[in-house]
Amino acid sequence: MAGVTVYTTENCPYCRMVQAFLRKYGVTYETVDVGKDREAAREMIRVSGQRGVPVTVFGDVVIVGFDAKRLREVFGTSKAEEVSDVVIAGAGPAGLTAAVYCARKLMKTVVVSENIGGQATWSWAIENYMGFPTITGADLLKKFEDQVRGHDVDLELDSIESIQKEDEAFVVRTVSDAVYRCRTLILAPGKEPRTLGLPGEARLMGRGVSICATCDAPLFHDKPVAVVGGGNAALQTAIEMTKIASSVALIARRALRCDEVYILRAEEAGVRTYLHHEVTQLHGDATLSGITVRDRDTGEEEALDVEGLFLSIGLAPNTKFLAGLVALNERGEIVIDENGHTNVPGIFAAGDATCVKAKQIIVAAGDGAKAALEAHEYFERLMGGQSTCA
């Protein structure tokens, strides 16, 4: 299929997802890095109205972001239903590690996820994963993905809509109407970014407002931007943005909750910090033109002229599609025991969407391995010791 163009930036994980999807279905395409080609960036904005990537263009068809349903409608083909030994919901550190362990146990393994790498890919720098003194999130999770692709694993790029128990199988349905049946299930859906909940935010998402700085930062060369948040991720984003933007403001609702080293680096980089402030208004019609921030102590408001607003205000468990399937706690996290068992036989879970306290890549990967080993043991008992892949 000729004439398909994917507008990307160098470190955008969602851009790689679109390309992986097109390759899977044999679609020929060209990529244009709008972080390096300013004229191409202007053309992308003209065609799509977006100041965010990826954008896929095919004739009059414009697909914004990694939209699994739309991509499958335009480029995909229907797939016959099969029964797998295990379906893994999610492809972050927990899901990808579980996939390798399941594949090594010769289980027929399917991974279904709307993104590969999860929120870990948004990290500018990871300095506490063993074996790598420092590595970007995108590079680390690319190594995870490469290892998975070296095994007999069916990696499906799609978003899960529902999971139900039917007879002796679990049935996974996606937004693009694909159906996957399996005998065991590993839940590793990770978390999704929180938003401000302000009027106009949805309209301006991808048009100045962004939840993925590693994706969209290159589109804000020499433009004033702001970062919202007070944790390590927010500080890292603000520091990195000083290398790209004309000015960077950091807005935090309370005292900073990050490592001291990031506070020092932000000061040295020239980040303007607004502590005990919150964003109260977004300005702009077609694109973001500014924000209003309010001092939470005095009530005084100030208008900031910014063209980019990067949100780093925390994450929420991506578990809405699991309501009624497994037990969730008051925070919406999947309740598991120390070995990754949920309250439903045959369903296991791992990663940041579970009740495990430590939300770290290395912990998620370890728990993904534990969940896979438990799923294999359960499967062996279910099948009476006879693996369908043996």
C-alpha positions in Angstrom: 0.0 0.0 0.0 1.8 3.1 -1.2 1.4 6.7 -0.1 1.4 6.1 3.7 3.3 8.7 5.7 4.0 8.5 9.4 5.0 11.8 11.1 7.3 10.9 14.1 9.9 12.1 16.5 13.0 10.2 17.4 12.0 9.0 20.9 8.3 8.6 20.6 7.1 5.2 21.7 3.7 5.6 20.1 5.3 6.4 16.8 7.2 3.0 17.0 3.8 1.4 17.7 2.3 2.7 14.5 5.2 1.5 12.5 5.2 -1.9 14.1 1.5 -2.2 13.3 2.0 -1.2 9.7 4.9 -3.7 9.4 2.8 -6.5 10.9 0.2 -6.0 8.2 2.7 -5.6 5.3 2.0 -1.9 4.8 4.7 0.1 3.0 5.2 3.5 4.6 7.7 6.4 4.9 8.5 8.2 8.2 9.2 11.9 8.6 10.9 13.1 11.7 9.2 16.4 12.5 11.5 17.0 15.4 14.3 17.5 12.9 12.4 18.8 9.8 10.7 22.1 10.7 9.0 22.4 7.3 7.6 18.9 7.7 6.4 19.8 11.2 4.5 22.7 9.7 2.9 20.5 7.1 1.9 17.9 9.7 0.2 20.7 11.8 -1.5 22.0 8.7 -2.9 18.6 7.7 -3.9 17.4 11.2 -4.1 20.4 13.4 -1.9 18.5 15.8 1.3 19.6 17.6 1.9 16.0 18.8 2.9 12.7 17.2 2.4 10.3 15.7 0.2 11.3 12.8 -0.4 8.8 10.0 -1.6 10.1 6.6 -2.9 8.0 3.7 -4.6 10.0 1.0 -7.5 11.9 2.7 -7.2 9.7 5.8 -5.5 11.3 8.9 -5.0 9.1 12.0 -3.9 10.9 15.1 -1.9 9.0 17.8 -1.8 5.2 18.0 -5.5 4.6 17.3 -5.7 0.8 17.1 -9.3 0.7 16.0 -8.8 3.2 13.2 -5.5 1.7 12.1 -7.1 -1.8 11.9 -10.1 -0.4 10.0 -7.9 1.2 7.4 -4.9 -1.2 7.2 -5.8 -4.4 9.1 -7.4 -7.7 8.3 -9.7 -9.8 10.4 -8.2 -12.6 12.4 -9.7 -16.0 13.1 -10.3 -16.8 16.7 -7.9 -19.3 18.4 -7.6 -20.6 21.9 -4.2 -19.6 23.5 -2.6 -21.0 26.6 -2.2 -17.5 28.0 -3.2 -14.0 27.1 -1.2 -11.2 28.7 -3.0 -7.9 29.0 -0.3 -5.2 28.8 3.2 -4.8 27.4 5.1 -2.8 29.9 8.0 -4.3 32.0 5.7 -6.7 33.8 3.8 -7.9 30.7 6.9 -8.3 28.5 8.8 -10.2 31.2 5.8 -12.5 31.7 5.7 -13.1 27.9 9.3 -14.3 27.8 8.8 -16.6 30.8 5.6 -18.0 29.3 7.2 -18.5 25.9 10.1 -20.3 27.5 7.6 -22.7 29.2 6.3 -23.4 25.7 2.9 -21.8 26.4 1.1 -20.5 23.4 1.3 -16.8 24.3 -0.5 -13.7 23.1 0.2 -10.2 24.3 -2.5 -7.6 23.8 -1.6 -4.0 24.4 -2.2 -0.6 22.9 1.4 0.3 23.6 4.7 -1.4 24.1 6.7 -0.4 27.1 4.0 1.4 29.1 4.8 4.6 31.0 8.4 3.5 31.5 9.1 4.6 27.9 8.4 8.2 28.9 11.4 8.3 31.3 14.2 10.6 30.0 16.8 8.8 32.1 16.7 5.6 34.3 19.5 5.4 36.8 18.4 2.5 39.1 17.9 -0.5 36.8 20.6 -3.1 37.4 23.0 -3.5 34.6 22.6 0.0 33.2 24.1 2.9 35.1 21.9 5.2 33.0 19.6 4.5 30.1 16.5 6.1 28.7 13.2 4.4 29.3 12.7 4.0 25.5 16.0 2.3 25.1 15.5 0.0 28.1 12.0 -1.1 27.0 13.2 -1.5 23.4 15.6 -4.2 24.8 12.6 -5.8 26.5 10.6 -5.8 23.3 13.5 -7.2 21.2 13.8 -10.1 23.7 10.1 -10.8 23.4 10.2 -10.8 19.6 13.0 -13.4 19.8 10.4 -15.9 21.2 7.3 -17.4 19.7 5.0 -14.7 21.1 2.0 -13.2 19.2 2.2 -9.4 20.0 -1.1 -7.7 19.2 -1.3 -3.9 19.2 -4.8 -3.2 20.3 -6.8 -1.8 23.2 -8.7 -4.3 25.4 -12.4 -3.4 25.8 -13.6 -6.2 28.0 -12.7 -9.6 29.5 -15.2 -12.3 30.4 -15.2 -15.8 31.6 -17.1 -18.1 29.2 -17.2 -21.8 30.1 -13.6 -23.0 30.6 -12.0 -20.0 28.8 -11.4 -16.3 29.3 -12.5 -14.2 26.4 -10.7 -11.0 25.6 -12.4 -8.5 23.3 -10.7 -5.4 21.9 -11.9 -2.0 20.6 -11.2 -3.1 17.1 -13.5 -6.2 17.5 -10.8 -8.8 17.7 -11.4 -11.7 20.1 -8.8 -13.8 21.9 -9.7 -16.9 24.0 -7.3 -18.3 26.5 -7.0 -20.8 29.4 -5.0 -18.5 31.7 -4.8 -14.7 31.9 -2.1 -12.4 33.2 -3.1 -8.8 33.8 -0.4 -6.2 33.5 -2.2 -3.1 32.2 -0.1 -0.6 34.0 -1.2 2.9 34.7 -2.4 5.9 32.6 -1.6 9.5 33.1 -3.9 11.8 35.0 -5.1 15.0 33.5 -6.0 18.4 35.0 -9.7 18.1 34.2 -9.9 21.7 33.0 -12.3 23.1 30.4 -10.8 22.9 26.9 -8.1 20.3 28.0 -9.4 17.5 25.8 -9.7 19.9 22.8 -6.1 21.2 23.3 -4.6 17.7 23.9 -2.0 17.3 21.1 -2.4 21.0 20.3 -0.1 22.3 23.0 -1.1 20.1 25.9 0.8 16.9 26.1 1.1 13.8 28.4 4.2 12.5 26.6 7.2 14.9 26.6 9.5 12.4 25.0 7.1 12.2 22.1 6.2 15.9 21.6 9.1 17.9 23.1 11.0 18.3 19.7 8.0 20.2 18.3 8.5 23.0 20.8 12.0 24.3 19.8 12.5 27.9 20.9 8.9 28.1 22.4 7.9 28.9 26.0 6.6 25.9 27.8 5.4 24.8 31.3 5.5 21.5 33.1 3.0 20.6 35.8 4.0 18.3 38.6 6.5 18.0 41.5 7.9 14.4 41.3 11.0 13.0 39.6 9.3 12.7 36.2 8.2 16.3 36.2 11.6 17.6 37.2 13.3 15.4 34.6 10.9 16.7 31.9 11.5 20.4 33.0 15.3 19.9 32.9 15.3 18.2 29.5 13.0 20.9 28.1 15.5 23.6 28.9 17.6 22.2 26.1 14.8 22.6 23.6 12.4 25.4 24.7 13.0 29.1 25.0 11.9 29.1 28.7 10.5 26.5 31.1 8.2 27.0 34.1 7.6 24.3 36.6 4.2 24.4 38.4 3.7 22.3 41.5 0.7 22.2 43.9 2.8 21.7 46.9 6.5 21.2 47.9 8.6 19.2 45.4 8.5 15.4 46.0 11.6 14.5 43.9 15.1 13.5 44.6 17.3 16.4 45.7 19.6 16.0 42.8 16.8 17.0 40.4 16.1 20.2 42.4 19.7 21.2 42.0 19.8 20.3 38.3 16.6 22.3 37.6 18.0 25.4 39.3 21.2 25.1 37.4 19.3 24.7 34.1 17.2 27.9 34.7 13.8 26.3 35.4 11.4 28.9 36.9 9.6 27.1 39.7 6.1 28.0 41.0 5.6 26.1 44.3 2.1 25.9 45.8 0.6 26.9 42.5 -2.0 25.2 40.3 -3.2 25.7 36.7 -6.7 27.1 36.7 -7.3 28.0 33.0 -6.1 27.0 29.6 -6.1 29.7 26.9 -6.3 29.3 23.1 -8.7 28.1 20.5 -6.9 26.0 17.8 -3.7 25.7 19.9 -2.6 26.5 23.4 -1.5 30.1 23.8 -1.2 30.5 27.5 -2.3 29.4 31.0 -3.4 31.0 34.2 -1.8 29.8 37.5 -3.0 30.5 41.0 -1.0 30.8 44.2 -2.8 28.3 46.6 -1.6 30.3 49.6 -2.6 33.8 48.6 -5.2 33.2 45.8 -3.3 35.5 43.5 -3.4 34.6 39.8 -0.8 35.1 37.1 -1.0 34.6 33.3 1.8 32.7 31.6 2.4 32.9 27.9 3.3 29.3 27.0 2.7 27.3 23.8 3.3 23.9 25.4 2.0 22.4 28.6 3.4 19.0 29.7 1.5 17.1 32.3 3.3 15.0 34.8 0.8 14.9 37.7 0.7 11.2 38.5 -0.8 8.0 37.2 -4.0 6.1 37.8 -4.4 2.3 37.4 -5.6 1.3 34.0 -8.2 -1.1 35.3 -11.6 0.3 34.3 -12.1 -2.6 31.9 -11.6 -5.1 34.7 -14.6 -4.0 36.8 -16.5 -7.1 37.9 -13.8 -9.5 36.7 -11.3 -9.4 39.6 -11.2 -7.8 43.0 -9.9 -4.2 43.0 -9.0 -2.1 46.1 -10.2 1.4 46.9 -7.5 2.9 44.6 -8.6 0.8 41.6 -5.6 -1.5 41.9 -5.8 -5.3 41.2 -5.6 -7.2 44.5 -3.0 -9.9 44.4 -1.1 -12.1 46.9 2.6 -12.4 47.1 2.7 -14.8 44.1 0.6 -12.7 41.7 -2.7 -14.6 42.3 -6.0 -12.7 42.0 -9.2 -13.8 43.6 -10.2 -15.6 40.3 -8.5 -19.0 39.6 -6.5 -18.8 36.4 -6.1 -15.0 36.5 -2.8 -13.6 37.6 -1.5 -10.0 37.7 1.7 -8.0 38.0 3.1 -4.5 37.6 2.0 -1.0 38.6 -1.7 -1.7 38.3 -1.6 -4.1 41.2 -1.6 -3.4 45.0 2.1 -4.0 45.3 3.5 -0.9 47.0 6.7 -0.4 45.1 6.0 1.1 41.6 9.4 0.4 40.0 10.4 -1.1 36.7 12.6 -3.7 38.3 9.8 -4.7 40.7 7.3 -4.9 37.9 9.6 -7.1 35.8 10.2 -9.4 38.7 6.5 -9.7 39.5 5.8 -10.4 35.8 8.2 -13.4 36.0 6.4 -14.6 39.2 3.0 -14.3 37.6 4.1 -16.2 34.5 5.6 -19.1 36.6 2.3 -19.3 38.6 0.2 -19.2 35.4 2.3 -22.0 33.9 1.9 -24.1 37.0 -1.9 -23.5 37.0 -2.0 -24.4 33.3 -0.2 -27.6 33.8 -2.6 -28.7 36.5 -5.5 -27.6 34.2 -4.2 -29.7 31.3 -3.2 -32.6 33.4 0.5 -32.0 32.6 -0.2 -32.0 28.8 0.9 -28.7 27.2 -0.8 -27.9 23.9 2.5 -26.7 22.5 4.5 -29.8 23.4 
